[in-house]
Amino acid sequence: MPRPSEISIDLDALVHNARLARTLAGSARLLAAVKGDAYGHGMLACGQTLSPLVDALAVAFVEEAITLREHGVEAPILIMEGPFDAEDLAAIKQHEFATVIHSQGQIELLAQEGISPDNSLWLKVDTGMHRLGLSMSEVDPALNRLTAMGVTDITLMTHLAMAESPEAALTVTQLRRWEAIIQSRPLKTSLWNSAGLLGHLAGKSDWVRPGYMLYGGHPGHRFDAAPLKPVMAFTSRIMAVRDIARGESVGYGGHWQAARDSRIATVSVGYADGYPRTATNGTPVWVDGHICPLVGRVSMDMLTVDVTDLPATSPGAPVELWGPRLSVDTVAQHADTIGYELLTRLPARIPRRWVSSS
Ligand SMILES: *Cc1c(COP(=O)(O)O)cnc(C)c1O
């Protein structure tokens, strides 16, 4: 019998969240980010589900876009890191992918190798995140060069470092620079990610680019009330239960000690399964309808939960590590990380199952 841990992906929830994104986007066009293997939910299944519901899909690399095409995904696809070399650019032209252009090096590559007027280019401008993008003074020379190459379809884009905090000085600065960039240039624009879309952030965005919210994640506390449905359920079962006396410790390092006589349940999920070892004592775990605290260090293949208040718990009882009953964002908070990381670094060894009512 295989061990009972599995990841179930609810494609109906994905559709629900995509429809919500569509409503929030209003008249803006909707680009769905499926990078990072659709944030750990399976790029092909999610790309195929989202393709008819959105205006385009976004991946980081050309290889990801080719995989989507080879599996029948028909929506336009944007390559968010753009071409790394001539081979990438050839594939972009061949498949008519849309591509971000974020550097002078990429503009030189286009000048050398040529670009088709059928390719949409997204010119990325660095308004203050300082990760990718042309500086503001490079924008006009770049636009002139691209126009001279015959490119007609250009969208201006920028990325915010703190879209979840509209009042932050950095966001205010980035929005002010964005205004200056798009003003007087009659081009399409793209600014909002999930947090921008959920928060109706200021700043023009003809295209919106949500990722995390499509998978039911909340990109910040202020969005906790957004009616998103978690797409992933990471579940297992209790494999062992024991009673320990007050004062005994649990797990490696003995760093959790029972303050009372306690009942400890062991779950066959550990850090090798993608559950964060940084999760602290007290991290919530859903056990058979109740939230119980994680106790002791997470091991490679197991973790331990205090079920003293659930005396009837026995081996085989269902466990949810995160999912519709327990938000991945809450677990992430207890593990000093973000839900994005927990979702995207799940290893292949856990079976994934895609479910849909249609
Ligand atoms: C990943 C990404 C997004 C989506 O961000 P979310 O926070 O997941 O909505 C949008 N734009 C760019 C450039 C990205 O890299």
The ligand as a Gaussian input file, in Angstrom:
#p B3LYP/6-31G(d) Opt

LIG

0 1
 C        5.042000      36.178000     -11.167000
 C        4.744000      37.483000     -11.785000
 C        3.445000      38.003000     -11.725000
 C        2.347000      37.363000     -10.914000
 O        2.524000      37.717000      -9.552000
 P        1.499000      37.214000      -8.428000
 O        1.940000      37.895000      -7.197000
 O        1.671000      35.733000      -8.351000
 O        0.141000      37.595000      -8.875000
 C        3.193000      39.181000     -12.402000
 N        4.172000      39.820000     -13.108000
 C        5.439000      39.350000     -13.155000
 C        6.462000      40.102000     -13.924000
 C        5.767000      38.174000     -12.485000
 O        7.015000      37.728000     -12.531000

